[in-house]
Amino acid sequence: MLGVAAYLLWGAFPLYWPLLEPGGAVEILAHRIIWSGLIMSVLVVALRRRQQLRTILADRRVTLLLMVAAITITSNWTTYIYGVNNGRVVETSLGYFINPLVTVMMGVLILRERLRPLQWAALGVGFAAVCVLSWDYGRPPYLALILAFSFGTYGLAKKSADVGAVESLAFETAILTPFAAGYLFWLSATGGSHFSSEGTGHALLMISTGVVTAVPLICFGAAATRVSMVSLGLLQYLAPTLQFVLGLVVFNESMTPGRWMGFVLVWAALAVFTYELVRHRRRQLALTLAASSAA
C-alpha cells in the first residue's frame, strides 16, 4: 500500500504543478528545493539521523556521488515541471516508461553488467520505439529522453552512494538550497516573483511543494524495505500510466498514429523486460530453495 501510494502520488503530479502558475518552472523548482530542504531537516532531527549525515560529509566519494545526484534530480524536476505546464504530459510519461530500459542500458555500459537475451530484445524494441517517435515528432522526444537519462543517472549515483533515503535527500537539498534561495531573492528584487503577488492561497501552494515532494519519497522508502525489488519494479509503471491517461483525458493532448505505434512498442519492450525479470527471479528463488532443501 505504501508503494502504491507513492507511485499514485507521483502519477497525479500533472494535476498539481499547473496550480502553481503563473510561476515558471525554475521558480517552482526553487520553492520545491527550499521547502523540501526544510522538511528533510526536520526529519533528520526527528528520526535522529544527524550522525548518518555527518558520516556522509566525512566521506569524499559519497559526497561527490550525492552532488551528482543533486544535479541530476534538479534537471529531472525542472524538465518535468516544464513539460507538464507546457502541455506535454504524454511526453513526460514516455520518459518514465523508458526509464527502466535506460537504467538497464546504463548498467551494461557503466557497471559492465551482462544482459540476458530477452533483456537485449527489450532494449532493441525500446530503441525502435524511440526511432518511431522521433520520426513522428519530427525530432527526438527530448523531454522524455532527458527525464529518462537524468533519473537513470540519479538512481545510479544513489545506488553507488548506498546511504539512507532521508539523510541523502537532506544532503542533496542542502546543497541546492543556496542556489534556489539566491534565485528567489533575485526574482523578488527584479519584480519577477509570483510567491506573494498571487495571494495567500498561491503562497501556501508554493510552500506545499515541500510536503508534496517529501510524502511520496517517504512512502517509497518505507515500501522499499518491505517488498521485493521485483514488486517495486512492477509498481513503477503506475506513475507514467496515470500520467499518460491524464494527458489524454484531462489535458486533451493529441496522439497521432505514429505516436500510438511508438508507445505500443515501448509497452511491448516493458512487457518483455518485466516477464524476463519475473521469470529470472522465480528461477533464482527455486534454485535457492532447492539448495536449502539439499543442505
C-alpha positions as MATLAB code, in Angstrom:
seq = 'MLGVAAYLLWGAFPLYWPLLEPGGAVEILAHRIIWSGLIMSVLVVALRRRQQLRTILADRRVTLLLMVAAITITSNWTTYIYGVNNGRVVETSLGYFINPLVTVMMGVLILRERLRPLQWAALGVGFAAVCVLSWDYGRPPYLALILAFSFGTYGLAKKSADVGAVESLAFETAILTPFAAGYLFWLSATGGSHFSSEGTGHALLMISTGVVTAVPLICFGAAATRVSMVSLGLLQYLAPTLQFVLGLVVFNESMTPGRWMGFVLVWAALAVFTYELVRHRRRQLALTLAASSAA';
ca = [
       0.000    0.000    0.000;
       2.863    2.376    0.728;
       4.406    1.630   -2.666;
       1.089    2.109   -4.460;
       0.554    5.394   -2.598;
       3.999    6.679   -3.639;
       3.540    5.939   -7.332;
      -0.065    7.173   -7.464;
       1.021   10.463   -5.897;
       3.832   10.807   -8.442;
       1.386    9.935  -11.211;
      -1.019   12.658  -10.084;
       1.640   15.400  -10.249;
       0.344   16.740  -13.607;
      -2.773   17.892  -11.734;
      -0.676   19.726   -9.149;
       2.033   21.692  -10.992;
      -0.380   23.812  -13.101;
      -1.884   25.106   -9.838;
       1.402   26.920   -9.202;
       1.216   29.017  -12.366;
       1.949   31.770  -13.294;
       5.167   30.744  -11.577;
       7.689   29.434  -14.103;
       9.338   26.016  -13.960;
      12.559   27.317  -12.379;
      10.720   29.402   -9.761;
       8.554   26.416   -8.817;
      11.669   24.249   -8.665;
      13.423   26.730   -6.359;
      10.479   26.701   -3.953;
      10.346   22.908   -4.141;
      14.024   22.696   -3.151;
      13.769   25.160   -0.260;
      10.602   23.766    1.322;
      11.739   20.171    0.775;
      15.040   21.045    2.430;
      13.208   22.441    5.444;
      11.066   19.307    5.808;
      14.052   16.987    5.367;
      15.975   18.923    8.035;
      13.106   18.392   10.467;
      13.014   14.676    9.578;
      16.771   14.302   10.103;
      16.398   15.699   13.624;
      13.147   13.849   14.408;
      14.469   10.490   13.164;
      17.894   11.047   14.759;
      19.842   10.805   11.507;
      22.366   13.548   12.292;
      25.187   11.076   12.787;
      24.467    9.476    9.393;
      24.551   12.945    7.832;
      27.942   13.634    9.403;
      29.178   10.304    8.038;
      28.214   11.447    4.522;
      30.158   14.671    4.953;
      33.228   12.742    6.116;
      33.295   10.518    3.016;
      34.521   12.414   -0.051;
      33.382    9.735   -2.515;
      29.839    9.636   -1.133;
      29.730   13.438   -1.050;
      30.679   13.659   -4.735;
      28.148   10.991   -5.703;
      25.355   12.803   -3.883;
      26.397   16.068   -5.530;
      25.934   14.321   -8.897;
      22.564   13.052   -7.642;
      21.567   16.595   -6.637;
      22.441   17.988  -10.079;
      20.651   15.246  -11.995;
      17.477   15.319   -9.900;
      17.388   19.102  -10.343;
      17.443   18.728  -14.126;
      14.793   15.999  -13.843;
      12.469   18.088  -11.702;
      12.896   21.174  -13.912;
      12.210   19.236  -17.106;
       9.171   17.535  -15.628;
       7.571   20.731  -14.314;
       8.272   22.480  -17.628;
       6.739   19.620  -19.615;
       3.576   19.412  -17.502;
       3.000   23.174  -17.521;
       3.555   23.404  -21.286;
       1.054   20.786  -22.442;
       3.469   17.864  -22.874;
       2.211   15.487  -20.183;
       2.140   12.485  -22.541;
       5.781   13.058  -23.494;
       6.798   13.289  -19.831;
       5.026    9.975  -19.174;
       7.078    8.467  -22.011;
      10.246    9.455  -20.140;
       9.282    7.360  -17.131;
       8.103    4.472  -19.308;
      11.527    4.197  -20.972;
      13.459    4.888  -17.767;
      13.739    1.160  -16.804;
      15.246    0.422  -20.216;
      17.686    3.320  -19.864;
      18.661    2.062  -16.404;
      19.405   -1.385  -17.830;
      21.480    0.155  -20.627;
      23.486    2.217  -18.125;
      24.133   -0.929  -16.112;
      25.669   -2.514  -19.216;
      27.715    0.493  -20.334;
      28.859    1.790  -16.933;
      28.697   -1.096  -14.467;
      29.649   -3.741  -17.073;
      26.630   -5.847  -16.194;
      25.721   -8.718  -18.513;
      22.259   -8.901  -20.054;
      20.241  -11.997  -20.751;
      18.865  -12.497  -24.305;
      15.335  -11.283  -23.559;
      16.738   -8.149  -21.923;
      18.658   -7.412  -25.122;
      15.419   -7.939  -27.065;
      13.592   -5.464  -24.810;
      16.334   -2.873  -25.329;
      16.118   -3.369  -29.093;
      12.354   -2.851  -29.138;
      12.745    0.202  -26.901;
      15.309    1.712  -29.293;
      12.923    1.076  -32.206;
      10.173    2.879  -30.249;
      12.358    5.973  -29.787;
      13.142    5.948  -33.534;
       9.424    5.749  -34.417;
       8.564    8.558  -32.006;
      11.421   10.704  -33.336;
      10.050   10.257  -36.849;
       6.529   11.173  -35.739;
       7.570   14.233  -33.695;
       9.988   15.346  -36.407;
      12.648   15.405  -33.705;
      13.828   13.125  -30.894;
      11.468   13.216  -27.860;
      13.877   15.464  -25.944;
      11.823   15.873  -22.779;
      11.286   12.132  -22.433;
      14.967   11.358  -23.039;
      16.152   13.998  -20.546;
      13.746   12.649  -17.918;
      14.786    9.038  -18.521;
      18.547    9.650  -18.546;
      18.570   12.148  -15.672;
      16.533    9.839  -13.427;
      18.651    6.866  -14.507;
      21.819    8.767  -13.587;
      20.225    9.824  -10.300;
      19.434    6.199   -9.469;
      22.947    5.098  -10.406;
      24.525    7.768   -8.192;
      22.243    6.885   -5.264;
      22.936    3.173   -5.681;
      26.683    3.802   -5.721;
      26.499    6.090   -2.679;
      24.498    3.481   -0.744;
      23.204    5.718    2.069;
      19.788    6.143    3.697;
      16.970    7.889    1.822;
      16.262   10.568    4.450;
      19.828   11.733    5.026;
      20.770   11.534    1.341;
      17.810   13.672    0.248;
      18.520   16.081    3.109;
      22.107   16.397    1.878;
      21.010   16.915   -1.747;
      18.522   19.658   -0.857;
      21.088   21.314    1.442;
      23.493   21.568   -1.500;
      20.842   23.063   -3.751;
      19.182   25.417   -1.244;
      21.705   28.321   -1.511;
      21.276   28.404   -5.302;
      17.489   28.186   -5.022;
      17.396   30.936   -2.386;
      19.686   33.161   -4.463;
      17.435   32.751   -7.490;
      14.290   33.582   -5.498;
      15.942   36.675   -3.992;
      16.907   37.787   -7.497;
      13.350   37.227   -8.740;
      11.977   39.231   -5.829;
      14.447   42.067   -6.398;
      13.611   42.292  -10.107;
       9.843   42.050   -9.593;
       9.579   38.638  -11.226;
       8.495   36.659   -8.151;
       4.989   35.202   -8.008;
       5.198   33.970   -4.406;
       3.418   36.876   -2.724;
       1.839   38.618   -5.718;
      -0.863   35.968   -6.363;
      -2.467   35.884   -2.924;
      -2.212   33.807    0.240;
      -3.599   30.654   -1.357;
      -0.931   30.669   -4.043;
       1.812   31.235   -1.450;
       0.537   28.281    0.586;
       0.544   26.125   -2.557;
       4.176   27.072   -3.158;
       5.023   26.108    0.423;
       3.196   22.801   -0.052;
       5.782   21.745   -2.671;
       7.934   20.550    0.215;
       5.215   18.234    1.515;
       4.343   17.065   -1.997;
       7.987   16.149   -2.560;
       8.633   14.505    0.800;
       5.477   12.391    1.302;
       5.828   10.080   -1.751;
       9.558    9.719   -1.110;
       8.885    8.657    2.479;
       6.211    6.195    1.296;
       8.610    4.820   -1.299;
      11.426    4.476    1.237;
       9.122    2.618    3.621;
       7.918    0.299    0.836;
      11.436   -0.412   -0.431;
      12.385   -2.011    2.896;
       9.282   -4.232    2.988;
       8.670   -5.575   -0.531;
      10.835   -7.193   -3.187;
      12.599   -5.238   -5.928;
      10.502   -7.115   -8.491;
       7.336   -5.797   -6.860;
       8.726   -2.260   -6.813;
       9.743   -2.645  -10.443;
       6.171   -3.528  -11.393;
       4.704   -0.733   -9.293;
       6.847    1.889  -11.019;
       4.641    1.654  -14.131;
       1.691    3.055  -12.162;
       3.004    6.635  -12.269;
       3.626    7.005  -16.031;
       0.399    5.111  -16.800;
      -1.611    7.587  -14.724;
       0.286   10.498  -16.302;
      -0.441    9.136  -19.772;
      -4.165    8.810  -19.014;
      -4.261   12.340  -17.561;
      -2.537   13.688  -20.668;
      -5.182   12.145  -22.912;
      -8.334   12.555  -20.821;
      -7.789   15.687  -18.727;
      -5.370   17.749  -20.834;
      -6.723   16.550  -24.221;
      -3.309   16.068  -25.785;
      -3.319   14.642  -29.303;
      -1.989   11.188  -30.183;
      -1.183   10.578  -33.851;
      -0.999    7.015  -35.247;
       2.805    7.274  -35.200;
       2.826    8.158  -31.509;
       0.461    5.302  -30.714;
       2.824    2.989  -32.578;
       5.795    4.300  -30.616;
       4.025    3.907  -27.273;
       2.873    0.394  -28.182;
       6.496   -0.518  -28.909;
       7.567    0.933  -25.551;
       4.874   -1.059  -23.754;
       5.917   -4.201  -25.650;
       9.531   -3.660  -24.589;
       8.442   -3.217  -20.968;
       6.284   -6.339  -21.144;
       9.252   -8.399  -22.395;
      11.546   -6.825  -19.806;
       9.095   -7.434  -16.934;
       8.338  -11.008  -17.998;
      12.048  -11.819  -18.158;
      12.683  -10.176  -14.781;
       9.884  -12.077  -13.020;
      10.881  -15.379  -14.665;
      14.518  -14.928  -13.680;
      13.523  -14.009  -10.131;
      11.374  -17.131   -9.790;
      14.166  -19.307  -11.189;
      16.639  -17.849   -8.679;
      14.207  -18.454   -5.806;
      13.647  -22.047   -6.953;
      17.398  -22.671   -7.071;
      17.807  -21.155   -3.602;
      15.016  -23.339   -2.183;
      16.485  -26.425   -3.861;
      19.900  -25.684   -2.388;
      18.376  -25.151    1.068;
      16.479  -28.452    0.844;
      19.624  -30.290   -0.229;
      21.549  -28.779    2.668;
];
